[in-house]
Amino acid sequence: RAIVGLTGRRTGSIRIRGREAISLPPHRIARMGVGYCPEERGIFASLSAEENLLLPPAIAEGGMSVAEIYDMFPNLKRRANTPGGVLSGGEQQMLTIGRALMGRPRLILVDEPTEGLSLSMVEQVAKLLGEIAKRGVAIVLVEQKLTIALQCCDRVNVMGHGRIVFDGTVSEFESDPSVRAHWLEV
């Protein structure tokens, strides 16, 4: 929320492709190629899945078409006319990600995409995030399910007390059990 300008006063520095963005409003950050998938999903319950996809304005040239989104998310194609509020949690998450991809972001911020999903949907969302990354979209993933996060990422950052306490590759993270023991286990 802080990166995309959806919090109150922000301090520090947020640089997007070398440009300072800390004082920019959300619409300007979106135009810089940043997509956002909030934890709460932000689905319009009374609109169909397709209407939810078509709702955001075009913010960048070459955004994905609805057909491309349906190719990536076949479940949504089958549920195109279903109200957003009736979709399963996993389908809602796919819709949220698909809606963000319509703007063809270079970077997508994904907050807790597997929260409240069944195990099969968790696996499907993880696979889809991997597919998005293969298409050249950078992903910043905030995820509590470590095994899922490690499947989807190249780098790991662990935060503790508001600071980054570890920054490294997945293999560096996996070879340093002290980080996991000190910061991630209860």
C-alpha positions as CSV (number, residue, x, y, z in Angstrom):
1,R,0.0,0.0,0.0
2,A,2.9,2.4,0.8
3,I,4.6,1.7,-2.5
4,V,1.5,2.5,-4.6
5,G,0.6,5.6,-2.6
6,L,-2.4,4.2,-0.7
7,T,-1.3,5.1,2.8
8,G,-1.2,8.4,4.5
9,R,2.1,10.3,4.9
10,R,5.1,8.4,3.5
11,T,8.7,9.0,4.4
12,G,11.9,7.6,3.0
13,S,12.4,6.7,-0.6
14,I,10.6,4.7,-3.2
15,R,12.4,4.5,-6.5
16,I,10.7,3.0,-9.6
17,R,13.0,2.5,-12.6
18,G,15.4,5.1,-11.1
19,R,12.6,7.7,-10.5
20,E,11.7,8.9,-7.0
21,A,8.0,8.0,-6.4
22,I,7.5,8.7,-2.7
23,S,5.4,11.9,-3.3
24,L,3.5,10.6,-6.4
25,P,-0.2,9.9,-6.2
26,P,-1.4,6.3,-7.0
27,H,-2.5,7.0,-10.6
28,R,1.0,8.3,-11.5
29,I,2.6,5.3,-9.9
30,A,0.3,3.0,-12.0
31,R,1.3,4.9,-15.1
32,M,4.9,4.1,-14.3
33,G,4.1,0.4,-14.9
34,V,3.2,-0.7,-11.4
35,G,0.2,-3.1,-10.9
36,Y,-1.2,-3.8,-7.4
37,C,-3.1,-6.9,-6.2
38,P,-4.3,-6.1,-2.7
39,E,-4.9,-8.7,0.0
40,E,-8.6,-7.8,0.2
41,R,-8.8,-8.3,-3.6
42,G,-11.2,-5.3,-4.2
43,I,-13.6,-7.2,-6.4
44,F,-16.9,-5.5,-7.2
45,A,-19.4,-8.1,-6.0
46,S,-22.3,-7.1,-8.2
47,L,-20.3,-6.9,-11.4
48,S,-19.5,-10.0,-13.5
49,A,-16.0,-11.3,-13.7
50,E,-15.6,-9.8,-17.2
51,E,-17.0,-6.4,-16.1
52,N,-14.5,-6.4,-13.2
53,L,-11.7,-7.0,-15.8
54,L,-13.0,-4.2,-18.0
55,L,-13.5,-1.7,-15.2
56,P,-10.0,-0.2,-14.9
57,P,-9.0,2.4,-17.5
58,A,-6.2,1.7,-19.9
59,I,-3.1,3.1,-18.2
60,A,-0.4,1.8,-20.6
61,E,0.0,1.0,-24.2
62,G,-0.2,-2.7,-25.0
63,G,-2.2,-3.9,-22.0
64,M,-3.3,-7.4,-22.0
65,S,-6.7,-8.1,-23.7
66,V,-9.5,-9.9,-22.0
67,A,-8.8,-12.9,-24.3
68,E,-5.2,-13.0,-23.1
69,I,-6.4,-12.9,-19.5
70,Y,-8.8,-15.8,-20.3
71,D,-5.9,-17.8,-21.9
72,M,-3.9,-17.3,-18.7
73,F,-6.9,-17.9,-16.4
74,P,-9.3,-20.4,-18.0
75,N,-11.4,-20.5,-14.8
76,L,-12.3,-16.9,-15.4
77,K,-13.4,-17.5,-19.0
78,R,-15.8,-20.2,-17.8
79,R,-17.1,-17.8,-15.1
80,A,-17.1,-14.6,-17.2
81,N,-20.7,-13.8,-16.6
82,T,-20.7,-14.8,-12.9
83,P,-21.0,-12.0,-10.3
84,G,-17.6,-11.3,-8.6
85,G,-19.1,-11.9,-5.2
86,V,-20.1,-15.4,-6.1
87,L,-16.6,-16.4,-7.3
88,S,-14.5,-18.7,-5.1
89,G,-11.6,-17.1,-3.2
90,G,-9.2,-18.5,-5.8
91,E,-11.2,-17.2,-8.7
92,Q,-11.4,-13.8,-7.0
93,Q,-7.6,-13.8,-6.6
94,M,-7.2,-14.7,-10.3
95,L,-9.5,-11.9,-11.2
96,T,-7.5,-9.4,-9.1
97,I,-4.3,-10.5,-10.7
98,G,-5.9,-10.5,-14.2
99,R,-7.3,-7.0,-13.6
100,A,-3.8,-5.7,-12.7
101,L,-2.3,-7.4,-15.8
102,M,-4.7,-5.6,-18.1
103,G,-2.5,-2.5,-17.7
104,R,0.6,-4.5,-18.8
105,P,2.7,-3.6,-15.7
106,R,6.4,-4.1,-15.6
107,L,6.1,-4.7,-11.9
108,I,3.2,-6.2,-10.0
109,L,2.8,-6.0,-6.2
110,V,1.0,-9.0,-4.9
111,D,-0.1,-9.0,-1.2
112,E,-1.0,-12.3,0.4
113,P,-2.4,-14.0,-2.7
114,T,-3.0,-17.3,-1.1
115,E,-4.7,-16.1,2.1
116,G,-7.9,-18.1,2.7
117,L,-7.5,-20.4,-0.3
118,S,-7.8,-24.1,-0.5
119,L,-4.6,-26.1,-1.0
120,S,-5.4,-26.8,-4.7
121,M,-6.0,-23.1,-5.3
122,V,-2.8,-22.1,-3.5
123,E,-0.9,-24.4,-5.9
124,Q,-2.7,-22.9,-8.9
125,V,-2.0,-19.3,-7.8
126,A,1.6,-20.1,-7.2
127,K,1.9,-21.6,-10.7
128,L,0.2,-18.6,-12.2
129,L,2.6,-16.2,-10.5
130,G,5.5,-18.3,-12.0
131,E,3.9,-17.9,-15.4
132,I,3.6,-14.1,-15.0
133,A,7.3,-13.9,-14.0
134,K,8.2,-15.9,-17.1
135,R,6.4,-13.3,-19.2
136,G,8.9,-10.7,-17.9
137,V,6.8,-9.1,-15.2
138,A,8.7,-8.4,-12.0
139,I,6.8,-9.5,-8.9
140,V,7.1,-8.3,-5.4
141,L,5.3,-10.9,-3.4
142,V,4.3,-10.6,0.2
143,E,3.4,-14.1,1.4
144,Q,3.2,-15.9,4.7
145,K,3.4,-19.4,3.2
146,L,7.1,-19.7,2.8
147,T,7.0,-22.8,0.6
148,I,4.8,-21.0,-1.9
149,A,6.9,-17.9,-1.8
150,L,10.1,-19.9,-2.5
151,Q,8.5,-21.5,-5.5
152,C,7.7,-18.2,-7.1
153,C,10.8,-16.1,-6.4
154,D,14.4,-15.5,-7.4
155,R,15.3,-13.4,-4.3
156,V,14.2,-13.4,-0.7
157,N,13.9,-10.5,1.6
158,V,12.9,-11.1,5.3
159,M,11.7,-8.2,7.3
160,G,12.0,-7.9,11.1
161,H,11.1,-4.9,13.2
162,G,10.5,-2.8,10.1
163,R,13.9,-3.5,8.5
164,I,15.2,-6.0,6.0
165,V,17.2,-8.5,8.0
166,F,18.0,-10.8,5.1
167,D,18.4,-10.2,1.4
168,G,19.6,-12.9,-0.9
169,T,18.9,-15.6,-3.5
170,V,16.6,-18.5,-2.7
171,S,19.7,-20.8,-2.4
172,E,21.4,-18.4,0.0
173,F,18.3,-18.3,2.1
174,E,17.9,-22.0,2.1
175,S,21.6,-22.5,3.1
176,D,21.3,-20.1,6.1
177,P,19.0,-21.9,8.7
178,S,19.7,-19.1,11.3
179,V,17.5,-16.6,9.3
180,R,14.6,-19.0,9.3
181,A,15.1,-20.0,13.0
182,H,15.5,-16.4,14.3
183,W,12.9,-14.6,12.1
184,L,10.4,-17.0,10.7
185,E,9.7,-19.8,13.2
186,V,7.6,-19.6,16.3
